[in-house]
Amino acid sequence: MPLPDSSRHARAVPWLVATAFFMEMLDATAITTSLPQMAASFGTQPERLSVGLSAYLVALAAFIPASGWVADRYGPRRVFAGAIGVFTLASLLCALSGSLAAFTAARILQGIGGALMVPVGRLAVLRSTPKDQLVRAIATITWPGLAAPVIGPALGGFITETWSWHWIFIVNVPLGLVLLGAALAIVPAAGTAPRPFDLPGFIGSALACSLLMIGVELPGHGAWPEAGVSLAAGVLLLWWSVRHFRRAPAPLMDLRPMRNRSFAVTVWGGSLARIAIGSAPFLLPLMLQLAFGLPGTTAGLLLLALFAGNLSMKPGTSWVMRRFGLRTVLVANGILLGAGFGLCALLRADTPFAVTAALLFFCGMSRSMQYTALNTLAFAEIPSEQMTGASTLFSVLAQVNAGLGIAAGAVMLQVAAMLGWGSHDAASFRLALCAMGVMAALSIVDSLRLPPDAGAQVTGHAS
């Protein structure tokens, strides 16, 4: 018997959202290996291209807090489709840019589209998916966050060498048009009752998120005093914003999900795990190339093992969480995640290729399991009326955690340099990887606070 249209659409929405996320995240990571060629075409120095990367991240961080209100006011279908349209148009403008200023402006527009695409797409999935199918849906929209940072740089380098850097953005245009049509056809249209726009909350949270993202980016450029000022100002504005959201009659961001124990665990301990996970695509390729002297193609092949581990774990995540429960999975797999970083720290330049690939495959599996379990736990026990606030909060955290993952890896390499080791020495990367392993292991402390049946209504676990 054929499925009714609404049921088919509910199953298709997660795949649509995952594809849109993948397009966005692949675009953000693919250009990192194309900066020299882009700088040459703009007639500037490669390091000056960092303004284009930072502009995207700042726009993304600034506009994510408003995404929940926009989705409620205009409906997920129009906002998600509009975000895809803005991102696609901005991609074309990036490809057509003839100067650094034009490219930066286009990247800001891309960031605005991405800021609406990520949380509103997740919200559309959460609203259209029945509770008993939520684990599978979340596993589907999780993989872009793990896969894109791994394959993006290698793919960007291939596209640039084969054609030109412009094609990194041009390929988004036909894909974006297809996704736009699909979004208009299958994403639920209904929003919720409109509420007043919280302008003070938007300004405060946008500035706070922007300053925090700038603060975590600056250490990578050696600007430590500026980073300290930016982070301090960001934390101060964040404190003011939280205080405002708790008192405002119609706050831009709903903080009620923070009272939910399961959601709170994904905020505190989950942030430690996501920071550690986010550092791997930054530290591992640098170690393989700079410390071990491997060519870029060999390092890229090894990192594909990490990607393969991510994908191979996906079919088993639902069964594992149903069989053992979210609490047990987060604790046991958190230990494996930390151990994986420790084992990576033991790698040497003469370690057999197969051994290194097998270890990275194992690390990819543990990353995928922890990421999916955290994402499932975040929304497992959230009431429907708080889903918009939970999705917005989670998106803000995920963006900040991603920036902190790269920053944490860079900071540990700087610490190693202060200790007298060269920044390209294997010992420096061992220190950074061990620190990330400790952070991943510490994340399980928060998970121990969970009851044995946490999230059972969506995983089906019987304690």
Secondary structure per residue as TSV (DSSP state, phi and psi in degrees):
chain	resnum	aa	ss	phi	psi
A	1	M	-	360.0	126.0
A	2	P	-	-67.2	147.3
A	3	L	-	-71.7	144.0
A	4	P	-	-63.2	158.5
A	5	D	H	-55.8	-41.7
A	6	S	H	-62.9	-37.8
A	7	S	H	-70.4	-41.6
A	8	R	H	-63.5	-40.4
A	9	H	H	-64.3	-41.1
A	10	A	H	-61.0	-34.5
A	11	R	H	-77.9	-26.8
A	12	A	H	-83.8	-27.8
A	13	V	H	-57.3	-46.2
A	14	P	H	-58.2	-37.2
A	15	W	H	-70.3	-37.1
A	16	L	H	-63.1	-47.4
A	17	V	H	-64.5	-41.5
A	18	A	H	-61.5	-41.0
A	19	T	H	-65.5	-40.7
A	20	A	H	-64.6	-42.4
A	21	F	H	-61.3	-42.5
A	22	F	H	-63.7	-42.2
A	23	M	H	-58.4	-45.3
A	24	E	H	-65.6	-47.6
A	25	M	H	-73.7	-33.4
A	26	L	H	-65.7	-40.5
A	27	D	H	-60.0	-42.4
A	28	A	H	-68.1	-31.3
A	29	T	H	-96.0	-24.6
A	30	A	H	-69.9	-29.7
A	31	I	G	-77.0	-10.7
A	32	T	G	-63.2	-31.6
A	33	T	G	-89.8	-0.2
A	34	S	G	-108.5	5.0
A	35	L	H	-60.5	-40.5
A	36	P	H	-60.3	-42.8
A	37	Q	H	-67.9	-38.3
A	38	M	H	-65.5	-42.9
A	39	A	H	-61.6	-40.4
A	40	A	H	-62.9	-40.0
A	41	S	H	-71.3	-26.1
A	42	F	H	-90.0	-6.8
A	43	G	T	68.6	39.9
A	44	T	S	-139.5	-179.3
A	45	Q	-	-85.9	145.8
A	46	P	G	-56.1	-37.6
A	47	E	G	-65.1	-23.2
A	48	R	G	-72.3	-17.5
A	49	L	G	-68.3	-13.3
A	50	S	H	-60.4	-24.8
A	51	V	H	-65.4	-34.0
A	52	G	H	-69.0	-37.9
A	53	L	H	-68.6	-45.3
A	54	S	H	-66.7	-37.8
A	55	A	H	-60.5	-39.4
A	56	Y	H	-63.7	-47.2
A	57	L	H	-65.0	-39.5
A	58	V	H	-66.5	-44.7
A	59	A	H	-62.1	-39.9
A	60	L	H	-60.9	-49.0
A	61	A	H	-66.5	-35.7
A	62	A	H	-70.5	-35.3
A	63	F	H	-98.9	-12.9
A	64	I	G	-58.1	-43.3
A	65	P	G	-57.3	-27.6
A	66	A	G	-85.8	-6.7
A	67	S	H	-64.3	-37.4
A	68	G	H	-63.8	-44.9
A	69	W	H	-63.1	-42.2
A	70	V	H	-63.0	-41.8
A	71	A	H	-65.2	-41.0
A	72	D	H	-66.6	-37.8
A	73	R	H	-74.0	-42.1
A	74	Y	H	-112.8	-7.5
A	75	G	-	92.5	141.5
A	76	P	H	-58.8	-35.6
A	77	R	H	-63.4	-52.1
A	78	R	H	-65.7	-39.2
A	79	V	H	-72.0	-44.2
A	80	F	H	-65.7	-44.2
A	81	A	H	-64.6	-41.4
A	82	G	H	-62.9	-39.1
A	83	A	H	-63.9	-40.8
A	84	I	H	-62.8	-41.9
A	85	G	H	-62.4	-44.4
A	86	V	H	-62.9	-44.3
A	87	F	H	-63.6	-41.1
A	88	T	H	-66.3	-44.8
A	89	L	H	-61.4	-43.5
A	90	A	H	-64.1	-34.7
A	91	S	H	-62.3	-42.9
A	92	L	H	-63.8	-40.5
A	93	L	H	-65.3	-35.8
A	94	C	H	-60.9	-44.7
A	95	A	H	-65.0	-31.0
A	96	L	H	-88.7	-3.5
A	97	S	-	-64.2	134.8
A	98	G	-	-110.9	0.8
A	99	S	S	-148.6	163.2
A	100	L	H	-64.2	-37.2
A	101	A	H	-63.6	-44.2
A	102	A	H	-65.8	-40.3
A	103	F	H	-63.7	-42.6
A	104	T	H	-62.8	-42.0
A	105	A	H	-62.4	-41.7
A	106	A	H	-66.3	-35.8
A	107	R	H	-67.8	-34.8
A	108	I	H	-62.9	-43.3
A	109	L	H	-63.7	-38.8
A	110	Q	H	-60.9	-41.7
A	111	G	H	-63.0	-37.4
A	112	I	H	-65.2	-43.5
A	113	G	H	-62.4	-43.3
A	114	G	H	-65.1	-35.4
A	115	A	H	-63.4	-33.2
A	116	L	H	-85.9	-30.5
A	117	M	H	-69.3	-42.3
A	118	V	H	-67.4	-62.7
A	119	P	H	-69.5	-35.2
A	120	V	H	-69.8	-38.0
A	121	G	H	-62.3	-44.0
A	122	R	H	-62.6	-40.7
A	123	L	H	-62.8	-39.6
A	124	A	H	-61.1	-39.1
A	125	V	H	-66.2	-46.7
A	126	L	H	-62.8	-36.1
A	127	R	H	-78.6	-27.6
A	128	S	H	-98.1	-7.4
A	129	T	S	-103.3	127.1
A	130	P	-	-62.2	153.6
A	131	K	G	-56.8	-37.3
A	132	D	G	-74.0	-9.6
A	133	Q	G	-111.8	6.8
A	134	L	H	-67.2	-37.6
A	135	V	H	-60.3	-46.8
A	136	R	H	-64.8	-41.2
A	137	A	H	-63.6	-44.3
A	138	I	H	-66.9	-37.5
A	139	A	H	-60.9	-35.7
A	140	T	H	-67.2	-44.3
A	141	I	H	-84.2	-0.7
A	142	T	H	-84.7	-33.6
A	143	W	H	-61.3	-31.4
A	144	P	H	-60.4	-35.7
A	145	G	H	-66.6	-23.4
A	146	L	H	-95.4	-35.1
A	147	A	H	-83.0	-44.7
A	148	A	H	-58.9	-45.5
A	149	P	H	-63.3	-22.2
A	150	V	H	-83.5	-45.8
A	151	I	H	-94.8	-16.4
A	152	G	H	-58.1	-53.7
A	153	P	H	-58.8	-42.3
A	154	A	H	-65.9	-42.5
A	155	L	H	-65.8	-40.4
A	156	G	H	-61.7	-41.9
A	157	G	H	-63.4	-40.7
A	158	F	H	-64.1	-46.4
A	159	I	H	-61.9	-42.9
A	160	T	H	-65.4	-42.1
A	161	E	H	-72.5	-33.1
A	162	T	H	-81.4	-42.4
A	163	W	S	-121.1	-94.0
A	164	S	-	-163.8	168.0
A	165	W	T	-63.7	-23.4
A	166	H	H	-59.4	-30.9
A	167	W	H	-71.4	-18.6
A	168	I	H	-59.8	-35.9
A	169	F	H	-91.3	-33.5
A	170	I	H	-64.0	-37.2
A	171	V	T	-64.6	-19.1
A	172	N	H	-70.9	-23.3
A	173	V	H	-67.0	-56.2
A	174	P	H	-63.9	-37.8
A	175	L	H	-64.4	-42.7
A	176	G	H	-62.4	-38.5
A	177	L	H	-65.7	-39.5
A	178	V	H	-64.1	-45.2
A	179	L	H	-64.4	-36.5
A	180	L	H	-61.4	-46.1
A	181	G	H	-63.0	-41.0
A	182	A	H	-66.3	-39.7
A	183	A	H	-62.1	-42.7
A	184	L	H	-66.0	-24.5
A	185	A	H	-88.7	-34.4
A	186	I	H	-122.9	-16.9
A	187	V	S	-75.6	134.7
A	188	P	-	-56.6	142.6
A	189	A	-	-92.5	-31.0
A	190	A	-	-67.5	134.7
A	191	G	-	-100.5	-156.8
A	192	T	-	-120.5	180.0
A	193	A	-	-58.8	131.1
A	194	P	-	-65.5	148.1
A	195	R	-	-131.1	159.4
A	196	P	-	-60.3	146.4
A	197	F	-	-79.6	128.0
A	198	D	-	-87.8	85.5
A	199	L	H	-63.7	-46.1
A	200	P	H	-60.1	-39.6
A	201	G	H	-65.8	-37.9
A	202	F	H	-65.2	-47.2
A	203	I	H	-62.1	-46.8
A	204	G	H	-63.1	-47.4
A	205	S	H	-70.1	-37.0
A	206	A	H	-63.9	-44.6
A	207	L	H	-65.7	-40.6
A	208	A	H	-61.6	-50.3
A	209	C	H	-64.0	-40.0
A	210	S	H	-64.1	-45.4
A	211	L	H	-65.9	-36.9
A	212	L	H	-65.8	-42.8
A	213	M	H	-66.0	-40.2
A	214	I	H	-63.7	-39.9
A	215	G	H	-62.9	-37.5
A	216	V	H	-80.3	-17.4
A	217	E	H	-82.9	-35.3
A	218	L	G	-62.7	-36.8
A	219	P	G	-58.5	-30.5
A	220	G	G	-65.3	-18.3
A	221	H	G	-103.5	8.1
A	222	G	T	78.8	8.3
A	223	A	-	-91.7	70.7
A	224	W	H	-68.5	-45.9
A	225	P	H	-60.8	-43.5
A	226	E	H	-63.7	-37.8
A	227	A	H	-63.3	-41.5
A	228	G	H	-62.6	-42.5
A	229	V	H	-64.3	-45.1
A	230	S	H	-63.2	-44.1
A	231	L	H	-66.0	-41.3
A	232	A	H	-62.8	-44.7
A	233	A	H	-65.0	-38.5
A	234	G	H	-64.5	-43.1
A	235	V	H	-64.3	-41.8
A	236	L	H	-62.1	-44.9
A	237	L	H	-68.3	-33.1
A	238	L	H	-64.7	-42.3
A	239	W	H	-60.2	-44.6
A	240	W	H	-62.5	-41.5
A	241	S	H	-64.3	-44.1
A	242	V	H	-61.4	-43.6
A	243	R	H	-61.3	-41.1
A	244	H	H	-65.4	-45.4
A	245	F	H	-62.7	-31.0
A	246	R	H	-73.8	-22.5
A	247	R	H	-106.6	-22.8
A	248	A	-	-68.8	141.7
A	249	P	S	-67.6	-31.6
A	250	A	S	-135.1	74.6
A	251	P	-	-68.9	149.3
A	252	L	S	-62.2	-40.2
A	253	M	S	-117.1	127.7
A	254	D	-	-85.0	115.8
A	255	L	-	-92.4	4.0
A	256	R	G	-59.7	-34.9
A	257	P	G	-56.8	-23.4
A	258	M	G	-65.5	-19.7
A	259	R	G	-78.8	-13.4
A	260	N	S	-80.7	124.8
A	261	R	H	-60.1	-42.8
A	262	S	H	-64.3	-44.6
A	263	F	H	-64.9	-40.1
A	264	A	H	-62.0	-35.9
A	265	V	H	-63.4	-38.7
A	266	T	H	-71.3	-19.0
A	267	V	H	-80.0	-51.2
A	268	W	H	-84.0	-71.8
A	269	G	H	-64.4	-36.0
A	270	G	H	-62.3	-34.6
A	271	S	H	-64.1	-40.0
A	272	L	H	-60.1	-43.5
A	273	A	H	-65.6	-42.7
A	274	R	H	-68.5	-35.0
A	275	I	H	-62.8	-45.3
A	276	A	H	-62.6	-45.8
A	277	I	H	-60.2	-41.4
A	278	G	H	-69.5	-18.8
A	279	S	H	-78.5	-23.3
A	280	A	H	-61.6	-48.5
A	281	P	H	-65.1	-14.5
A	282	F	H	-88.4	-47.4
A	283	L	H	-76.7	-43.4
A	284	L	H	-64.3	-48.9
A	285	P	H	-64.4	-33.8
A	286	L	H	-65.5	-42.9
A	287	M	I	-63.3	-45.1
A	288	L	I	-62.4	-37.6
A	289	Q	I	-89.8	-46.9
A	290	L	I	-81.7	-43.1
A	291	A	I	-85.5	-36.3
A	292	F	T	-99.5	-10.8
A	293	G	-	72.7	20.8
A	294	L	-	-77.9	144.9
A	295	P	-	-67.1	158.9
A	296	G	H	-59.2	-36.9
A	297	T	H	-65.8	-41.0
A	298	T	H	-65.7	-44.4
A	299	A	H	-60.2	-39.8
A	300	G	H	-63.7	-40.3
A	301	L	H	-63.6	-40.4
A	302	L	H	-65.1	-39.4
A	303	L	H	-68.8	-22.7
A	304	L	H	-63.9	-25.7
A	305	A	H	-65.3	-36.8
A	306	L	H	-62.5	-43.8
A	307	F	H	-63.7	-42.1
A	308	A	H	-62.7	-38.3
A	309	G	H	-63.8	-39.5
A	310	N	H	-56.5	-50.1
A	311	L	H	-70.4	-38.5
A	312	S	H	-66.4	-25.0
A	313	M	H	-78.6	-23.4
A	314	K	H	-55.3	-48.4
A	315	P	H	-63.0	-22.6
A	316	G	H	-97.5	-5.3
A	317	T	H	-63.9	-43.3
A	318	S	H	-61.3	-44.5
A	319	W	H	-65.0	-44.0
A	320	V	H	-61.5	-45.5
A	321	M	H	-69.1	-34.4
A	322	R	H	-70.2	-37.9
A	323	R	H	-75.0	-41.5
A	324	F	H	-110.1	-17.7
A	325	G	-	87.4	152.6
A	326	L	H	-64.9	-38.3
A	327	R	H	-62.1	-49.2
A	328	T	H	-64.2	-40.1
A	329	V	H	-63.9	-46.4
A	330	L	H	-64.7	-37.5
A	331	V	H	-73.3	-53.2
A	332	A	H	-65.6	-45.3
A	333	N	H	-72.6	-27.1
A	334	G	H	-61.7	-38.3
A	335	I	H	-64.5	-43.5
A	336	L	H	-64.2	-37.3
A	337	L	H	-62.5	-47.0
A	338	G	H	-63.4	-40.7
A	339	A	H	-63.9	-34.6
A	340	G	H	-61.6	-41.0
A	341	F	H	-63.9	-41.6
A	342	G	H	-62.0	-40.6
A	343	L	H	-68.1	-36.6
A	344	C	H	-62.9	-31.8
A	345	A	H	-68.0	-18.6
A	346	L	T	-88.1	-6.9
A	347	L	-	-63.6	148.9
A	348	R	-	-129.6	167.0
A	349	A	T	-62.4	-28.7
A	350	D	T	-97.8	10.0
A	351	T	S	-63.4	131.8
A	352	P	-	-54.6	142.7
A	353	F	H	-54.2	-43.7
A	354	A	H	-64.4	-38.2
A	355	V	H	-66.5	-45.1
A	356	T	H	-61.7	-43.7
A	357	A	H	-63.1	-41.0
A	358	A	H	-64.6	-40.7
A	359	L	H	-65.1	-43.7
A	360	L	H	-65.7	-34.2
A	361	F	H	-61.9	-44.8
A	362	F	H	-61.4	-43.7
A	363	C	H	-63.0	-38.5
A	364	G	H	-62.9	-38.6
A	365	M	H	-64.8	-44.5
A	366	S	H	-69.5	-37.0
A	367	R	H	-59.9	-47.2
A	368	S	H	-62.4	-44.2
A	369	M	H	-63.8	-45.4
A	370	Q	H	-67.7	-41.3
A	371	Y	H	-63.0	-46.2
A	372	T	H	-67.6	-41.0
A	373	A	H	-63.1	-42.2
A	374	L	H	-64.4	-43.4
A	375	N	H	-64.8	-36.9
A	376	T	H	-68.0	-45.8
A	377	L	H	-61.3	-36.0
A	378	A	H	-57.4	-37.2
A	379	F	H	-113.3	3.8
A	380	A	H	-64.4	-35.3
A	381	E	T	-121.8	20.8
A	382	I	-	-86.8	125.7
A	383	P	-	-61.5	152.9
A	384	S	G	-59.2	-34.6
A	385	E	G	-71.9	-13.1
A	386	Q	G	-106.2	5.2
A	387	M	H	-65.7	-37.1
A	388	T	H	-62.4	-47.4
A	389	G	H	-62.8	-40.2
A	390	A	H	-65.3	-41.8
A	391	S	H	-64.8	-41.4
A	392	T	H	-66.4	-46.5
A	393	L	H	-59.1	-44.3
A	394	F	H	-64.2	-38.9
A	395	S	H	-66.2	-41.0
A	396	V	H	-61.0	-46.8
A	397	L	H	-62.2	-44.2
A	398	A	H	-60.9	-40.0
A	399	Q	H	-66.9	-45.6
A	400	V	H	-64.8	-41.8
A	401	N	H	-61.5	-39.7
A	402	A	H	-62.0	-43.3
A	403	G	H	-65.2	-40.0
A	404	L	H	-67.5	-30.7
A	405	G	H	-61.6	-47.3
A	406	I	H	-67.3	-42.4
A	407	A	H	-63.8	-39.9
A	408	A	H	-63.3	-41.6
A	409	G	H	-63.0	-42.7
A	410	A	H	-65.8	-39.3
A	411	V	H	-64.1	-42.2
A	412	M	H	-65.4	-34.3
A	413	L	H	-67.7	-35.8
A	414	Q	H	-66.7	-39.1
A	415	V	H	-62.1	-42.3
A	416	A	H	-61.3	-38.7
A	417	A	H	-65.2	-37.8
A	418	M	H	-65.9	-28.3
A	419	L	T	-79.7	-2.3
A	420	G	T	102.5	0.0
A	421	W	-	-88.1	150.5
A	422	G	-	-71.2	146.8
A	423	S	T	-65.5	-16.7
A	424	H	T	-104.9	5.1
A	425	D	S	-74.1	149.5
A	426	A	H	-61.5	-34.2
A	427	A	H	-62.0	-36.1
A	428	S	H	-64.6	-42.1
A	429	F	H	-70.3	-33.3
A	430	R	H	-63.4	-41.7
A	431	L	H	-61.5	-46.1
A	432	A	H	-63.6	-42.9
A	433	L	H	-67.9	-39.0
A	434	C	H	-64.1	-40.2
A	435	A	H	-62.3	-41.1
A	436	M	H	-67.9	-33.8
A	437	G	H	-64.7	-41.5
A	438	V	H	-63.2	-41.6
A	439	M	H	-62.2	-43.3
A	440	A	H	-62.8	-41.8
A	441	A	H	-66.6	-37.4
A	442	L	H	-65.8	-23.2
A	443	S	T	-64.2	-22.7
A	444	I	H	-74.6	-18.3
A	445	V	H	-58.0	-41.9
A	446	D	H	-67.7	-36.1
A	447	S	H	-65.7	-26.9
A	448	L	T	-65.3	-17.0
A	449	R	T	-77.3	-12.9
A	450	L	S	-72.3	146.7
A	451	P	-	-72.0	157.1
A	452	P	T	-58.7	-27.9
A	453	D	T	-98.0	18.6
A	454	A	T	-57.6	127.6
A	455	G	T	71.9	13.2
A	456	A	H	-63.2	-27.6
A	457	Q	H	-68.0	-21.5
A	458	V	H	-105.0	-26.8
A	459	T	H	-88.3	-24.4
A	460	G	-	80.9	11.8
A	461	H	-	-71.2	132.8
A	462	A	-	-107.5	109.1
A	463	S	-	-79.3	360.0
